Amino acid sequence: METLQTLGVALGFASLAGVNLYLTVFVTGLAIQQHWISLSQTYPELAVLGHPAILVVAGVLYLLQFFADKVPWVDSLWDGVHTIIRPIGGAFLVVRVLGTVDPVVDVIGALMAGGVSLMTHSVKAGTRLVVNHSPEPFSNIAVSVTEDVAVLGGLALIKYSVVHSDPWLLLAVFGTILVCIAYFGPKLFRAVRANFWLMWKKVTSPSVDELSGELLKTMPVDEERLHRRTNPQGAPIVWAAACLSQGAKNIPGNLFGYLVATSGDELRVAFVASRRFQSVAEVIDLRGYRVAHEAKFFSENLVLDSLEKKTKYAFLFARSDRALVQSLKRFLEERLCQVAPVEVVSDGATTAPLLGVG
């Protein structure tokens, strides 16, 4: 039971350090200094956290983080700096929890704790990167406050486990959190990778005025093979545009793939994306859809929005691909005008045709 208790406390500290290292150290040290919890027999090595110097440093750093976490993009920069600091801090806390004199156990515990802290830090940093795309700052504030409350709740759970010598609840809660991270981690990784790609293209690509909206007809071999599933008649490809998917019906979000149109199929386009474990080849019937071009801060979006059902597809292109997206929209307008009446809706510099059945 004592081993399980130590394992649960170590797992808890490592997880919380990856979310907010300074708050974890400050609250734990304050609890030790104020004798809210007694660790003299169970984890005497943690008593150093109650030293006034450590409390002052941790408190000041937490105060800096408290304000940095509320500012869009500043929080992501702060997280980037702490990609190394938080795992090291988590490893230090776990080594103090173990309190062993065996160097082998110390090294193994530090490595495992650093890995756990890095997992929770990656989820925190990835979530912040995604949230930063919202135009208002309130979501950043809400996420930051939620993280702080979660850390305080986790520390309260650790205290309860130590006082009542009950490791099972502690192991169950933090174990479940790590399992959820392992399950949802790949989706978050794709979102972070997609956001970094869009940001990189915005910084490094030529200006919009230097590019043309030329439509290409070629795809990589894997995507071309997938496209045959959606094109059994073998109709020639009119254009194939590389893009990112946004999560929609039968299409996972943040996939690098191709939006494809073929000749003789006026009301259908296909999206194909080659994945390591499960590829996507989805046909989109455009009947009753409204097509629009939306300019975002990091991307140019081609949006297909159903007027009859709650279905919306959005395909993201780099900001430098504005001319390409406009060409795709014009192509769909011209093609669908032949089979459906079109209503043009003005929205600044953007127009959107109403695609319906005549």
C-alpha positions as CSV (number, residue, x, y, z in Angstrom):
1,M,0.0,0.0,0.0
2,E,2.9,2.4,0.8
3,T,4.4,1.8,-2.7
4,L,1.0,2.5,-4.3
5,Q,0.7,5.7,-2.2
6,T,4.1,6.9,-3.3
7,L,3.4,6.0,-7.0
8,G,0.1,7.9,-6.9
9,V,1.6,11.0,-5.3
10,A,4.5,11.0,-7.8
11,L,2.1,10.6,-10.7
12,G,0.0,13.5,-9.4
13,F,2.9,15.9,-9.0
14,A,4.4,15.0,-12.4
15,S,1.0,15.6,-14.1
16,L,0.3,18.9,-12.4
17,A,3.8,20.2,-13.0
18,G,3.3,19.9,-16.7
19,V,0.2,22.1,-16.5
20,N,1.5,24.8,-14.0
21,L,4.8,24.1,-12.3
22,Y,5.0,27.3,-10.3
23,L,1.5,27.0,-8.9
24,T,2.2,23.4,-7.9
25,V,5.4,24.3,-6.1
26,F,4.0,27.4,-4.5
27,V,0.8,25.9,-3.1
28,T,2.6,22.7,-1.9
29,G,5.3,24.7,-0.2
30,L,2.8,27.0,1.4
31,A,0.8,24.1,2.7
32,I,4.0,22.6,4.2
33,Q,5.1,25.9,5.7
34,Q,1.7,26.6,7.3
35,H,1.4,23.0,8.5
36,W,-1.8,22.4,6.5
37,I,-0.3,19.0,5.9
38,S,2.4,17.1,7.7
39,L,5.0,15.3,5.6
40,S,7.6,14.6,8.3
41,Q,7.1,10.9,8.2
42,T,5.7,10.2,4.7
43,Y,7.7,12.5,2.3
44,P,10.3,14.4,4.4
45,E,12.2,15.3,1.3
46,L,9.4,17.6,0.1
47,A,9.8,19.8,3.2
48,V,12.3,21.9,1.3
49,L,9.5,23.3,-0.8
50,G,8.4,25.2,2.3
51,H,11.6,27.3,2.4
52,P,10.8,31.0,2.2
53,A,13.2,31.5,-0.7
54,I,11.5,28.8,-2.8
55,L,8.1,30.3,-1.9
56,V,9.1,33.7,-3.0
57,V,10.6,32.6,-6.3
58,A,7.7,30.2,-7.1
59,G,5.2,32.9,-6.2
60,V,6.8,35.6,-8.4
61,L,7.1,33.2,-11.3
62,Y,3.5,32.1,-10.9
63,L,2.4,35.8,-10.9
64,L,4.2,36.3,-14.2
65,Q,2.6,33.3,-15.6
66,F,-0.8,34.3,-14.3
67,F,-0.8,37.4,-16.6
68,A,1.1,35.8,-19.5
69,D,-1.5,33.0,-19.7
70,K,-4.3,35.5,-20.3
71,V,-2.8,37.2,-23.4
72,P,-3.3,35.4,-26.8
73,W,0.0,34.2,-28.4
74,V,2.0,35.4,-25.3
75,D,0.8,32.3,-23.6
76,S,2.0,30.1,-26.5
77,L,5.4,31.8,-26.3
78,W,5.5,31.2,-22.6
79,D,4.6,27.5,-23.1
80,G,7.4,27.2,-25.7
81,V,10.0,28.4,-23.3
82,H,8.6,26.0,-20.6
83,T,8.8,22.9,-22.8
84,I,12.0,22.0,-21.1
85,I,11.4,23.7,-17.7
86,R,8.2,21.9,-16.8
87,P,9.4,18.3,-17.4
88,I,12.6,19.1,-15.4
89,G,10.5,20.5,-12.6
90,G,8.2,17.5,-12.6
91,A,11.2,15.2,-12.5
92,F,12.6,17.1,-9.5
93,L,9.4,16.9,-7.6
94,V,9.1,13.2,-8.2
95,V,12.7,12.6,-7.1
96,R,11.9,14.4,-3.8
97,V,8.7,12.3,-3.4
98,L,10.6,9.0,-3.9
99,G,13.2,10.1,-1.3
100,T,15.4,7.1,-2.2
101,V,19.2,6.9,-1.9
102,D,19.4,4.5,-4.8
103,P,20.6,6.4,-7.9
104,V,19.1,3.9,-10.3
105,V,15.6,4.5,-8.8
106,D,16.1,8.2,-8.9
107,V,17.1,8.2,-12.6
108,I,14.2,5.9,-13.6
109,G,11.7,8.0,-11.6
110,A,13.0,11.2,-13.1
111,L,12.8,9.9,-16.6
112,M,9.2,8.7,-16.1
113,A,8.1,11.8,-14.4
114,G,9.7,14.0,-17.1
115,G,7.7,12.0,-19.7
116,V,4.4,12.4,-17.8
117,S,5.0,16.2,-17.3
118,L,5.9,16.5,-21.0
119,M,2.6,14.8,-21.9
120,T,0.4,17.2,-19.8
121,H,2.5,20.2,-20.9
122,S,2.0,19.2,-24.6
123,V,-1.7,19.0,-24.2
124,K,-1.8,22.4,-22.4
125,A,0.4,24.1,-25.1
126,G,-1.5,22.5,-28.0
127,T,-4.8,23.5,-26.5
128,R,-3.6,27.1,-26.1
129,L,-2.3,27.2,-29.7
130,V,-5.7,26.1,-31.0
131,V,-7.6,28.5,-28.7
132,N,-5.4,31.4,-29.9
133,H,-7.2,31.3,-33.2
134,S,-10.4,32.7,-31.7
135,P,-10.7,36.4,-32.3
136,E,-11.6,37.3,-28.7
137,P,-9.3,37.0,-25.6
138,F,-12.0,35.7,-23.2
139,S,-11.4,32.0,-24.2
140,N,-7.7,32.4,-23.2
141,I,-8.8,33.7,-19.8
142,A,-11.3,30.9,-19.3
143,V,-8.8,28.2,-20.2
144,S,-6.2,29.7,-18.0
145,V,-8.5,29.9,-15.0
146,T,-9.7,26.3,-15.7
147,E,-6.1,25.1,-15.6
148,D,-5.4,26.8,-12.3
149,V,-8.5,25.4,-10.8
150,A,-7.6,21.9,-12.1
151,V,-4.1,22.2,-10.5
152,L,-5.6,23.3,-7.1
153,G,-8.1,20.4,-7.3
154,G,-5.3,18.0,-8.1
155,L,-3.3,19.2,-5.1
156,A,-6.3,18.9,-2.9
157,L,-6.7,15.3,-4.1
158,I,-3.1,14.6,-3.3
159,K,-3.5,16.0,0.2
160,Y,-6.6,13.8,0.7
161,S,-4.7,10.7,-0.4
162,V,-1.8,11.4,1.9
163,V,-3.9,12.2,4.9
164,H,-6.2,9.2,4.5
165,S,-3.6,6.8,3.1
166,D,-5.9,6.1,0.1
167,P,-3.9,5.8,-3.1
168,W,-6.7,4.3,-5.2
169,L,-8.6,7.4,-6.0
170,L,-5.4,9.3,-6.8
171,L,-4.2,6.5,-9.2
172,A,-7.6,6.3,-10.8
173,V,-8.0,10.0,-11.5
174,F,-4.5,10.7,-12.8
175,G,-4.3,7.4,-14.6
176,T,-7.6,8.2,-16.4
177,I,-6.3,11.6,-17.3
178,L,-3.1,10.1,-18.9
179,V,-5.2,7.5,-20.8
180,C,-7.4,10.3,-22.2
181,I,-4.3,12.2,-23.2
182,A,-3.0,9.1,-25.0
183,Y,-6.3,8.7,-26.8
184,F,-7.0,12.3,-27.8
185,G,-3.3,13.2,-28.2
186,P,-3.0,12.3,-31.9
187,K,-6.0,14.5,-32.7
188,L,-4.5,17.4,-30.8
189,F,-1.1,16.8,-32.5
190,R,-2.7,17.0,-35.9
191,A,-4.4,20.3,-34.9
192,V,-1.1,21.7,-33.7
193,R,0.8,20.5,-36.8
194,A,-1.9,22.1,-39.0
195,N,-1.7,25.4,-37.2
196,F,2.1,25.5,-37.3
197,W,1.9,24.7,-41.1
198,L,-0.5,27.6,-41.7
199,M,1.6,30.0,-39.6
200,W,4.8,28.9,-41.4
201,K,3.2,29.4,-44.8
202,K,2.0,32.8,-43.8
203,V,5.5,33.9,-42.8
204,T,7.5,32.3,-45.6
205,S,5.2,32.3,-48.7
206,P,5.4,35.1,-51.3
207,S,2.8,37.8,-51.1
208,V,-0.7,37.1,-52.5
209,D,-0.2,39.5,-55.4
210,E,2.7,37.5,-56.7
211,L,0.8,34.3,-57.1
212,S,-1.8,33.1,-59.6
213,G,-4.9,31.1,-59.2
214,E,-3.8,28.3,-61.6
215,L,-5.7,25.1,-61.1
216,L,-3.5,21.9,-61.2
217,K,-4.6,18.4,-62.2
218,T,-2.1,16.2,-60.5
219,M,-1.9,14.5,-57.1
220,P,0.6,12.3,-55.3
221,V,0.3,8.6,-56.1
222,D,-1.4,7.6,-52.8
223,E,-4.1,10.3,-53.1
224,E,-4.6,9.4,-56.8
225,R,-5.2,5.8,-55.9
226,L,-7.7,6.9,-53.2
227,H,-9.5,9.1,-55.7
228,R,-10.3,6.0,-57.9
229,R,-12.7,4.9,-55.1
230,T,-14.7,8.1,-55.7
231,N,-14.3,8.0,-59.4
232,P,-15.1,4.4,-60.6
233,Q,-15.8,5.7,-64.2
234,G,-12.3,7.1,-64.5
235,A,-13.5,10.6,-65.5
236,P,-10.6,13.0,-66.1
237,I,-9.5,15.2,-63.2
238,V,-10.4,18.9,-63.9
239,W,-8.4,20.2,-60.8
240,A,-6.9,18.9,-57.6
241,A,-6.2,21.4,-54.9
242,A,-4.0,20.6,-51.9
243,C,-5.7,21.8,-48.6
244,L,-6.4,21.0,-45.0
245,S,-9.7,19.6,-43.8
246,Q,-11.8,21.0,-41.1
247,G,-13.8,18.4,-39.1
248,A,-17.1,17.5,-40.8
249,K,-19.3,14.6,-41.6
250,N,-17.1,11.6,-42.5
251,I,-14.0,13.8,-42.7
252,P,-11.7,14.2,-39.7
253,G,-10.2,17.6,-39.0
254,N,-6.7,18.8,-39.8
255,L,-5.9,16.3,-42.5
256,F,-3.6,17.2,-45.4
257,G,-5.3,16.1,-48.5
258,Y,-6.8,17.1,-51.9
259,L,-10.1,18.6,-53.0
260,V,-10.8,17.1,-56.4
261,A,-13.3,17.9,-59.2
262,T,-13.8,15.6,-62.3
263,S,-15.4,16.3,-65.6
264,G,-19.0,15.3,-66.2
265,D,-19.8,15.4,-62.5
266,E,-21.1,19.0,-62.0
267,L,-22.6,18.6,-58.5
268,R,-19.9,16.6,-56.8
269,V,-16.4,17.1,-55.5
270,A,-14.3,14.7,-53.5
271,F,-11.8,15.0,-50.7
272,V,-9.0,12.4,-50.4
273,A,-6.3,12.2,-47.8
274,S,-3.8,9.4,-47.2
275,R,-3.4,8.5,-43.5
276,R,-1.1,6.0,-42.0
277,F,-3.8,3.8,-40.4
278,Q,-7.1,5.0,-42.1
279,S,-7.3,6.9,-45.3
280,V,-10.2,9.2,-46.3
281,A,-12.0,9.3,-49.6
282,E,-15.3,11.2,-49.3
283,V,-17.6,12.5,-52.0
284,I,-19.6,15.7,-51.3
285,D,-22.8,16.2,-53.2
286,L,-23.3,20.0,-53.5
287,R,-27.0,20.0,-54.0
288,G,-28.5,22.6,-51.7
289,Y,-25.2,24.0,-50.6
290,R,-23.9,27.5,-50.4
291,V,-20.2,28.0,-51.4
292,A,-18.2,30.9,-49.9
293,H,-14.7,32.1,-49.6
294,E,-13.7,33.2,-46.1
295,A,-10.4,35.0,-45.4
296,K,-9.0,34.2,-41.9
297,F,-5.9,35.5,-40.2
298,F,-3.8,32.4,-41.0
299,S,-5.8,30.7,-43.8
300,E,-8.1,31.2,-46.8
301,N,-11.1,28.9,-46.5
302,L,-13.4,27.4,-49.1
303,V,-16.7,26.8,-47.3
304,L,-19.5,24.5,-48.4
305,D,-22.5,25.1,-46.2
306,S,-25.7,23.2,-46.6
307,L,-28.9,25.2,-46.5
308,E,-31.1,22.1,-45.9
309,K,-29.1,20.2,-43.3
310,K,-26.7,21.1,-40.5
311,T,-23.7,20.1,-42.6
312,K,-20.8,22.3,-43.3
313,Y,-17.5,21.6,-44.9
314,A,-14.5,23.9,-44.8
315,F,-11.2,23.4,-46.5
316,L,-8.2,25.5,-45.4
317,F,-5.6,26.9,-47.7
318,A,-2.5,29.0,-46.9
319,R,-3.0,32.7,-46.9
320,S,-0.8,33.0,-50.0
321,D,-3.4,30.8,-51.9
322,R,-6.1,33.4,-52.0
323,A,-6.0,33.6,-55.8
324,L,-6.3,29.8,-55.9
325,V,-9.3,29.7,-53.6
326,Q,-11.0,32.5,-55.6
327,S,-10.4,30.4,-58.7
328,L,-12.0,27.3,-57.1
329,K,-15.0,29.4,-56.1
330,R,-15.4,30.8,-59.5
331,F,-15.1,27.4,-61.0
332,L,-17.9,26.0,-58.8
333,E,-20.1,29.0,-59.5
334,E,-19.7,28.6,-63.3
335,R,-20.3,24.9,-63.2
336,L,-23.3,25.0,-60.9
337,C,-24.9,27.9,-62.7
338,Q,-25.5,25.5,-65.5
339,V,-27.6,23.2,-63.4
340,A,-29.0,25.4,-60.6
341,P,-30.0,29.1,-60.1
342,V,-27.4,31.2,-58.3
343,E,-28.0,33.9,-55.9
344,V,-24.9,36.1,-55.2
345,V,-24.6,37.4,-51.6
346,S,-22.1,40.1,-51.0
347,D,-20.0,40.2,-47.8
348,G,-17.3,42.7,-48.1
349,A,-15.0,41.4,-50.8
350,T,-16.5,37.9,-50.6
351,T,-19.4,36.5,-52.6
352,A,-21.3,33.3,-52.1
353,P,-23.5,31.6,-54.6
354,L,-26.6,29.7,-53.5
355,L,-26.5,26.2,-54.9
356,G,-29.8,24.5,-55.2
357,V,-31.8,22.4,-57.5
358,G,-33.6,24.2,-60.3
